[in-house]
Amino acid sequence: MTQIAALTQEVLWAFFLGGVLLGAIGQRTHFCTMGAVADVVHMGDWTRARQWLCAIGLAMVGFSALTNLAWIDASKTLYASTRFMWLSSCVGGLLFGYGMVLTSGCGNKTLVRIGGGNLKSLVVLVVMGVSAFATLKGITAVVRVNTVDTVFVEMPAGANLSALGIPGLGYFLGGTLLLSALRHKTFWTFDNLLAGLGVGSVIVAMWWVSGSWGFVPEHPETLEAVYLGTSSGRIEAMSFVAPVAHTLDWLMFFSDRAKVLTVGVAAVAGVITGSAVLALGGKTFRWEGFANPRDLGQHLFGSVLMGIGGVTAMGCTFGQGLSGLSTLSLNAVVASACMVLGAVMALRVQATHLERMTYA
């Protein structure tokens, strides 16, 4: 048991360090899915979108390599399911995408901004976490389970693009996304490559940590296979909605020995730490609060949408948009597409509102 405890600590530290890297990269490069969508919609600038596509591509290629080398078992990941939860993925994705525009960033970006001194993002974190926990186990969970979660398509071969039976599909799709980003000469800057390749590499590394390093074929107490440090009992990578809820739960019930640290909580702490270190070191750290009550109301509403939407969609722009897509999950494909669509809708509404105010 001493060895199990020590190995669990190593896995948690690895996820914390992975979070530190994501936080530092986010602070340095402004990697952000919401920002990428906004750049395309408002300015036609695809630079940050290519960062995201580059990260997804590398994550796909890396995940495929890990499974083909038998270093991890793809059927044991958090995203492996025979249920194609298309309605949950769609509704949750739209809610999350719309909400992240109102709060000016996804779950990961919220953590990065907290590290940079943004007090608005701290409020977003708490409200999003509470909303997410309610959708995991509370009042909105009851609504979710009895509505959108009842609609699904059972796919015995797995709700995954790999069920198409096309050899090397992960390598092909990932390579295509990589090439689509890297073929543009203007993309070849240090920050862009750091964002795309750096984020993608962290996702791949965390798949290996959770699925290989943290894998115990036979736990000495239960005699069953176990993935140490995960809240789901399955292989996990990076996600930042449910883990924020688990972080608040761990902090509030810290003295309860049943509440233990998980890799998601460690990653949340890591992102804030990495961002803060870089912001303080680069002298970009500054306190920022709400401009007015309307600004506060908008962020509160967006936070609720992100919490409910992120859990309903079974992940955020990191959980589904990077980790989930790397596994070729159909649920992740639908959720990610709807997150982008929800963000576009919110950006259009905001633009229309600004026009009305301008000409009023």
Secondary structure, 3 states (H helix, E strand, C coil): CHHHHHHHHHHHHHHHHHHHHHHHHHHHHCCCHHHHHHHHHHHCCCHHHHHHHHHHHHHHHHHHHHHHCCCCCHHHECCCCCEECHHHHHHHHHHHHHHHHHCCCCHHHHHHHHHCCEHHHHHHHHHHHHHHHHHHHCHHHHHHHHCHHHCCEECCCCCEHHHHCCCCHHHHHHHHHHHHHHCCHHHCCHHHHHHHHHHHHHHHHHHHHHHHHCEECCCCCCCCCEECCCCCCCECCCCCCHHHHHHHHHHHCCCCCCCCCCHHHHHHHHHHHHHHHHHHHCCCCCCECCCCHHHHHHHHHHHHHHHHHHHHCCCCCCHHHHHHHHCCEHHHHHHHHHHHHHHHHHHHHHHHHHHHHHHC
